Amino acid sequence: MTGRQVRVDVCVVGLGPTGRALAHRAMLAGFEVAAVDPRPERPWVPTYSCWADELPGWVPRTAIASRIAAPTVWTNAEHRIQRPYCVLSKRGLREALPLDDATVLRGRATAVGAHRVELDDDTVITAATVFDTRGLPLPGTRRSASAHGIFVDAERAAPMISEGEGLLLDWRAENGAGPGEPPSFLYAVPLGDGTVIFEETSLGLRGGMPQRELRRRTLNRLAAHGIRLRGDERTEAAHYPLDQPPPRPGAAPVIPFGARGGMMHPCTGYSVAASLTLVDTAIEAVRAGTDPIRELWPARARLVYWMRERGMFGLGRLTTAQATTMFDAFFTASPRQQRALLSAHDDYAALGAVLFLTVARTWPFRWRFDLVGWTHRNRWVGYEYTPSDPVLDPVLPDDRGIGR
Ligand SMILES: Cc1cc2nc3c(=O)[nH]c(=O)nc-3n(C[C@H](O)[C@H](O)[C@H](O)COP(=O)(O)OP(=O)(O)OC[C@H]3O[C@@H](n4cnc5c(N)ncnc54)[C@H](O)[C@@H]3O)c2cc1C
């Protein structure tokens, strides 16, 4: 027990990419900043990507590990998206966000209040403004993003992904899932370190999709392109909720920010670039003495969130054939409309238009009822994945340890 007392202008609780960016930019803006994390120096784990034009101007090029000029989307046909996409360099991003002049505290916040944060070692931080950037809880039965990623040597990956190419969404029927099984797609991009990540992903299902199922699907896709793994490739796993709503002004004692504060995109599972972009809005509100939640979440941004949430509900109830057709319709929309769904914080008019057009262009006609939730609203709720035995049917790398 230290009983230490710290008094600052701004306290940031949680040093993921969002919290670190907020603390760094607040420090640069002249505030006295305290930032808390149980392991402040720990490298971030997930692979973060985004559209290149989503990053704010203050993020340097060194924060980008690899860039894909025109990524590919496979639906019923191949689409080349003329919009550069990038994988972030976690080290580069961290180095771009130094906290030299901030008070960085190692500890777990046990109480986070509007002006007071208590840590598990008895430290108490008093601050004029407290941001809660502690990320998301486990999803339970919430609508989720689930992914199993395998890092494959670029040479081995070449039959599917060559230098400078990337597959954002691959809906080709190569993952072995039948029409009566929940859908998932492949995401595969080069990481700029000699590897390519192949990540089977499911979005919008209640409770998500098990890792075992996702890995089996990834292996099926790789096999369909003649790619065999060594077996000891590194992997990553994603399992988090997509439905964390924006805070209401006056309702939250602290200011939730980042994935915790409604910035997780309900349809894509991305939050990093959006959060980086909104950091300065939050800091400017603190400087001006206005309510950051009001500035971050004007009515038009809330409307955008609400519409995206409808999109996520739709995603979570479609079959593979329906999802493929729906994305086919979406990727024929104008660049502004695509951006309104994928990126823009508050372009509600273009988003309303693209959602309407996507439904209107989906064929056969009766599938539109599923899209809007008039039919099969809970299609995959309670779906039981085929049980598989780790010994008799080794899929995950750990299974081999058990089974052989
Ligand atoms: C495999 C995978 C791939 C992903 N790919 C992408 C992608 O391509 N693009 C994208 O935008 N997003 C991606 N995501 C989602 C991404 O992880 C989140 O969007 C992002 O991490 C959210 O950042 P954050 O700073 O808000 O929260 P987090 O990164 O979750 O950080 C929260 C921080 O709070 C700290 N903390 C927690 N509790 C406490 C406490 N009590 N006291 C103090 N500190 C605490 C944690 O230690 C952590 O450092 C991916 C996720 C996974 C798992």
PDBQT file of the ligand as one rigid body, heavy atoms in Angstrom, charges set to zero:
ROOT
HETATM    1  C1  LIG A 501      -7.046 -10.107 -33.256  1.00  0.00    +0.000 C 
HETATM    2  C2  LIG A 501      -7.640  -8.717 -33.303  1.00  0.00    +0.000 A 
HETATM    3  C3  LIG A 501      -7.539  -7.974 -34.476  1.00  0.00    +0.000 A 
HETATM    4  C4  LIG A 501      -8.053  -6.662 -34.520  1.00  0.00    +0.000 A 
HETATM    5  N1  LIG A 501      -7.923  -5.935 -35.671  1.00  0.00    +0.000 NA
HETATM    6  C5  LIG A 501      -8.277  -4.634 -35.648  1.00  0.00    +0.000 A 
HETATM    7  C6  LIG A 501      -8.010  -3.796 -36.765  1.00  0.00    +0.000 A 
HETATM    8  O1  LIG A 501      -7.486  -4.250 -37.784  1.00  0.00    +0.000 OA
HETATM    9  N2  LIG A 501      -8.354  -2.485 -36.705  1.00  0.00    +0.000 N 
HETATM   10  C7  LIG A 501      -8.953  -1.971 -35.581  1.00  0.00    +0.000 A 
HETATM   11  O2  LIG A 501      -9.245  -0.776 -35.553  1.00  0.00    +0.000 OA
HETATM   12  N3  LIG A 501      -9.232  -2.740 -34.524  1.00  0.00    +0.000 NA
HETATM   13  C8  LIG A 501      -8.897  -4.055 -34.535  1.00  0.00    +0.000 A 
HETATM   14  N4  LIG A 501      -9.165  -4.833 -33.443  1.00  0.00    +0.000 N 
HETATM   15  C9  LIG A 501      -9.887  -4.251 -32.329  1.00  0.00    +0.000 C 
HETATM   16  C10 LIG A 501      -8.854  -3.498 -31.478  1.00  0.00    +0.000 C 
HETATM   17  O3  LIG A 501      -8.195  -4.387 -30.648  1.00  0.00    +0.000 OA
HETATM   18  C11 LIG A 501      -9.524  -2.484 -30.692  1.00  0.00    +0.000 C 
HETATM   19  O4  LIG A 501     -10.206  -1.690 -31.630  1.00  0.00    +0.000 OA
HETATM   20  C12 LIG A 501      -8.523  -1.603 -29.915  1.00  0.00    +0.000 C 
HETATM   21  O5  LIG A 501      -7.591  -2.349 -29.192  1.00  0.00    +0.000 OA
HETATM   22  C13 LIG A 501      -9.266  -0.705 -28.997  1.00  0.00    +0.000 C 
HETATM   23  O6  LIG A 501      -8.317   0.140 -28.400  1.00  0.00    +0.000 OA
HETATM   24  P1  LIG A 501      -8.573   0.785 -26.979  1.00  0.00    +0.000 P 
HETATM   25  O7  LIG A 501      -7.351   1.555 -26.660  1.00  0.00    +0.000 OA
HETATM   26  O8  LIG A 501      -9.875   1.478 -26.982  1.00  0.00    +0.000 OA
HETATM   27  O9  LIG A 501      -8.733  -0.468 -25.980  1.00  0.00    +0.000 OA
HETATM   28  P2  LIG A 501      -7.706  -1.626 -25.670  1.00  0.00    +0.000 P 
HETATM   29  O10 LIG A 501      -6.754  -1.822 -26.761  1.00  0.00    +0.000 OA
HETATM   30  O11 LIG A 501      -8.539  -2.792 -25.248  1.00  0.00    +0.000 OA
HETATM   31  O12 LIG A 501      -6.876  -1.110 -24.419  1.00  0.00    +0.000 OA
HETATM   32  C14 LIG A 501      -7.413  -1.074 -23.126  1.00  0.00    +0.000 C 
HETATM   33  C15 LIG A 501      -6.270  -0.866 -22.133  1.00  0.00    +0.000 C 
HETATM   34  O13 LIG A 501      -6.842  -0.658 -20.849  1.00  0.00    +0.000 OA
HETATM   35  C16 LIG A 501      -6.083  -1.362 -19.900  1.00  0.00    +0.000 C 
HETATM   36  N5  LIG A 501      -6.932  -1.650 -18.743  1.00  0.00    +0.000 N 
HETATM   37  C17 LIG A 501      -7.941  -2.537 -18.635  1.00  0.00    +0.000 A 
HETATM   38  N6  LIG A 501      -8.472  -2.522 -17.419  1.00  0.00    +0.000 NA
HETATM   39  C18 LIG A 501      -7.779  -1.590 -16.713  1.00  0.00    +0.000 A 
HETATM   40  C19 LIG A 501      -7.859  -1.114 -15.387  1.00  0.00    +0.000 A 
HETATM   41  N7  LIG A 501      -8.768  -1.577 -14.506  1.00  0.00    +0.000 N 
HETATM   42  N8  LIG A 501      -7.014  -0.150 -15.009  1.00  0.00    +0.000 NA
HETATM   43  C20 LIG A 501      -6.091   0.356 -15.864  1.00  0.00    +0.000 A 
HETATM   44  N9  LIG A 501      -5.974  -0.059 -17.139  1.00  0.00    +0.000 NA
HETATM   45  C21 LIG A 501      -6.811  -1.024 -17.549  1.00  0.00    +0.000 A 
HETATM   46  C22 LIG A 501      -5.622  -2.612 -20.621  1.00  0.00    +0.000 C 
HETATM   47  O14 LIG A 501      -4.442  -3.143 -20.024  1.00  0.00    +0.000 OA
HETATM   48  C23 LIG A 501      -5.340  -2.059 -22.007  1.00  0.00    +0.000 C 
HETATM   49  O15 LIG A 501      -4.002  -1.646 -22.150  1.00  0.00    +0.000 OA
HETATM   50  C24 LIG A 501      -8.688  -6.133 -33.376  1.00  0.00    +0.000 A 
HETATM   51  C25 LIG A 501      -8.788  -6.899 -32.210  1.00  0.00    +0.000 A 
HETATM   52  C26 LIG A 501      -8.257  -8.152 -32.177  1.00  0.00    +0.000 A 
HETATM   53  C27 LIG A 501      -8.362  -8.937 -30.872  1.00  0.00    +0.000 C 
ENDROOT
TORSDOF 0
